[in-house]
Amino acid sequence: MSSAGPVYIVDGNRTPFLKAGGKPGPFSAADLAVAAGRSLLARQPFAPEDLSEVILGCVIPSPGEVNIARVVSQRLGCGVKVPAWTVQRNCGSGMQALETAADRIRDGHSSLVLAGGVEAMSHAPIQLNNEMVGWLGAWNRAKSTREKLRLLATLRPRHFRLVIGILQGLTDPVVHLNMGQTAEILAEMFRLTREEMDTYAARSHQRLARAFDEGRMEEVSSLYTADGRYFTEDDGLRRDASMEKLAQLKPVFDRKFGRITAGNSAQITDGAALLLLADEATVARLHLPVLGCIEATRWAGVEPAHMGLGPVHAVEALLRARSLSVADIEYWELNEAFAAQVLACLKAMEDPSYCATHFNRDQPLGQIDPDRLNVDGGAISLGHPVGASGARIVLHLLHVLKQHRATRGIATLCIGGGQGGAMLISRPSSAIDATEKE
């Protein structure tokens, strides 16, 4: 049976995003997703067992959380009969989970889905290198003390060189560039200055601080640790961020000539963002509120060395498919992997030559109003837990549309490996009318 009606997002919730501090954070990935899901499900008029399925995006679940969606669903009390599965599209994993859930609803397979993304980047594994793994295998096979003594004599310092999982995961295995190096390439391509990047980064912190201070980050619920600590907002936020302080930071990825610093890059972070999706009949039957609708999603591929330009290509495909223009979109969430990456995307969209070459367009895509882009900051100030960010930007876009009584927005992000994703979100008139009554 197929459902031809709209796919509604009825509610959503996320944890504060917690900056990695050089050691494993206080929560595992499953802990974070459970915390986000528990607050979300507790305010619903249905039981967790009533869900059709649970779909989560996650890039680096721990060995103890394989198929993390199933682990989370069981801990949330969904019961053994609710199926759950995990998707992975690097930085786009959370958005992929939402698109997959929407497709399952449109196809009639599901009617009520918990979907989103999670990542505990501070828990990324530190691994033994292959030579040491081989040595340990030989040690386990050794049958005598003499054999083991002989093996001990072969140990060298190189055997103890560790493989840092997060560094390996953030390096493209095809072009052998880490994500920061690809941002340096874009900065050079579009002649971006260090001052432009730092200005953008400072504004991200300022906007996020204002949103929290004005009580507009209502999608965030608090986290509590077993030893009594608590987090009510993203702890990577720096209210004192300034051009002067950002200028003191040294380039990270090209120490001699580079422009990309820790201050104008997304933070390595832990966090989760979950949303509830439902079909029209379920919304009516359970009298669920409506935050918005998922209208369409598009994915695009680009050169891995230019991965930060993925949003431009995904947005172009989405606008073309829906016969829309940049001017038709009221608000934008473009994930801030790097200030250079966001600024490069904006310049590419305005560049007649780039758009003619890559999209065969007579005119450029157009200019996005800075006052309608990432209006409450983004990953530079709050962090980028890779599996969660695609869901986080959709969730926040829904709240931005609600707060501004707007009807249409696009959430988009670049994806390691050379891809981009873009999701078109709308708010139906019924949702806008309900907002006006509040």
ABEGO torsion letter per residue (X at the ends): XBBABBBBBABBBBBBBBBBAGBBBABBAAAAAAAAAAAAAAABABBAAABABBBBBBABBBAAABGAAAAAAAAAGAEAABBBBBBBBEAAAAAAAAAAAAAAAAAGABABBBBEBBBBAAABBBBBBAAAAAAAAAAAABABAAAAAAAAAABBAAAABBBBAAAAAABBAAAGBBAAAAAAAAAAAAGBBAAAAAAAAAAAAAAAAAAAAAGABAABBBBBBAAGBBBABBAABBAABBAAAAAABBBAABAAABABBAAABBBBBBEBBBBBBBBAAAAAAAGBBBAEBBABBBBBBBBAAAAAAAAAAAAAAAAAAAGBBAAABABBBBBBABAAAAAAAAAAAABAAAAAAAAGBABBAEBBBAAABGAAEBAAAAEBBAAAAAAAAAAAAAAAAAAAGBABBBBBBBBBGGBBBBBBBBBBAAAAAAAAAX
